[in-house]
Amino acid sequence: MFCVESKVVEIGGIKIGGKGENPVVLVGTMFYTGHKIVEKRKEGKFDRKKAEELINMQETLSEETGIPSMLDIVALSEEEFKKYIDFVAEVTEMPFMIDAWKIPPKIGAAKYVKEIGLEDRVVYNSLSPWSEDLEKEVNELREIGLKHGLTVAYNMNDPSVEGRIRILKETLLPALEKAGFENILIDTSVLNTPSIALSLLACKKIKEVFGHPVGCAPSNGTDVWKYPREKWGKLGFAAVDSAAHAITALLWNDFILYGAIENAKWVFPAVATANSILATFIYDEVGKLPEGEHPLNKLFPEFVEQLGAVKCGNRS
């Protein structure tokens, strides 16, 4: 547990953060490079039926497991973003991130979100150390007035945990505050599969020092690791990916960007299992059970009833 207050933020009705009382939030990516549902990217043309099916699948898994969910929308232009934003707003009430590598598409999407009144549901992804003009980006965001922002805690000159803390203190958190974000999420940037460990340690340290909700994207490591698919096929990859996400959910993460939304079918069960185990760890430490639709309550109600019958002072 942490001495610094672990902040809880609310985005589109979903709570993110805390000391383990809230389940980890899973964020699935759509319209990414190579996504088969995208037909003509420049025109923002896509298979609406398949896109809605994918969103419905994630929502169903979220309901079944008790793991809250969001979307991460990727686009290359402002006009493309508008098409995707309109569609997502029409078919779901889930919160979502607007995600682009270049500044102009993200800023254009941020302006559009504000214009149509969706700012409560939207996270700007992201103010990052790779920004081509961080000061300009910050100034434009301050004028727009979005509520929720994400940054990537990665120091190109020093990728150690301390290096990440330093760039947050010196550059990224001041930028987020100047941009006017009310709620801040911090992504600790996964480079490859074993480096997930460094991202998890960074999450722990960031929660200790700053208290902001933290997360990472294990899929950045598992997706580029070709060996599991080549050696063990799709099932082998699903096992590797599930393990990486379950471990991540156990260790200091408040949200996880799990990559392609198609992977939801194995990631949600894995993370729900991990969150149930974590909640039981927390119960043993503090004698408190999670509330509401937490995976432990949803998937193991009989066990929760047994734990609830045990007086805290008599736990062995």
Summary of the structure (lengths in Angstrom):
residues: 316
radius of gyration: 19.3
end to end distance: 20.4
largest distance: 64.0
contacts: 1080
relative contact order: 0.14
helix: 52%
strand: 17%
